Amino acid sequence: MNYKEDWELSAIQTKNAANEMMLNDKYQHVYLYDAYTDEVRRIVHCEGSTANRPCRYTVVAQFISKTSGDAEASDEDEFVSYFINDELYM
């Protein structure tokens, strides 16, 4: 799922229930690995960000583990939001 599908660009830019459901179907339960923080996270939900115009969707990812070192996340780091953009596909 580490690729951008043809329908995603218009879905990401238009906030409505149908687009949110399609994005949730694609991204929910996908695992993310961040090499900078050495963390593994699992996407639990997609949601529209109304603070931006045009609308942008974010994925909410829950901390799973670190591959080395401290294996605990602080309470404020347990859930982190990432914009659905090109960096998410790397």
Stockholm file with secondary structure:
# STOCKHOLM 1.0

chainA/1-90         MNYKEDWELSAIQTKNAANEMMLNDKYQHVYLYDAYTDEVRRIVHCEGSTANRPCRYTVVAQFISKTSGDAEASDEDEFVSYFINDELYM
#=GR chainA/1-90 SS CCSCCTTHHHHHHSCCHHHHHHHHHHHTTCEEEETTTTEEEEEEEEEEETTSSSCEEEEEEEEEEESSSCCCCCGGGSEEEEESSGGGGC
#=GC SS_cons        CCSCCTTHHHHHHSCCHHHHHHHHHHHTTCEEEETTTTEEEEEEEEEEETTSSSCEEEEEEEEEEESSSCCCCCGGGSEEEEESSGGGGC
//
